[in-house]
């Protein structure tokens, strides 16, 4: 039994949470990707993929590529099936990724660093913020491509600054990674990997900090309508704001009104 759930759509790509509840079985009929390229990141269970270049056991923490022109067959070595995060790319998106990596993708199965597998699990679980989903996909694909350089130069700093300026001016809006990357003048993949190095936080975390700072400043100024403060700052609603505050600051919004609490948080941001 195969269950496929679409968890995100972006510019030139779609992301699916795919669960297969198959019993132990030999390789089935030949399949082929309908997308230009599919990247399947194993989250749970296991399967064996049979491709022209050989057979590979895919376990959690490994990824396999399915190219449009390449047939493959899948077997399950044990009962229980598997669960994968599947990212389907069109031709333009694949070209953009390869440009960011600086080379043509090798389509052999690969082992992933721990953070890449964690990102895949987070994305499959579901996140409300579109920019966060976009960034997770970009960082995941760069990690799968194993092309994250260890150093950055002045050019990366300029890109990060342009992205920061764009976020600062529009933090209350609904943003997408493609918008920010377009303003910075680079691909989403490149921006996602250099921004954290340049600023010490991810794009999404930086955006959340901007929103929280704006909201907290209003609360400190005496605004008592927490729902309106939250929406004006770019949060979906009061509940979204409350969850964001708890995750990022460790306190509830109501606690920000207590003497000294908000000031300590703002001071920590400087």
Secondary structure, 3 states (H helix, E strand, C coil): CEEEEEEEEECCEEEEEEEECCCCECCCCCECCCCCEEEEEEEEEEEEEEECCEEEEEECCEEEEEECCCCEEEEECCCCCEEEEEEEECHHHHHHHHHHHCCCCCCCCEECCHHHHHHHHHHHHCCCCHHHHHHHHHHHHHHHHCCCCCCCCHHHHHHHHHHHHHHHHHCCCCCCHHHHHHHHCCCHHHHHHHHHHHHCCCHHHHHHHHHHHHHHHHHHCCCCCHHHHHHHHCCCCHHHHHHHHHHHHCCCHHHHHCCCHHHHHHHHHC
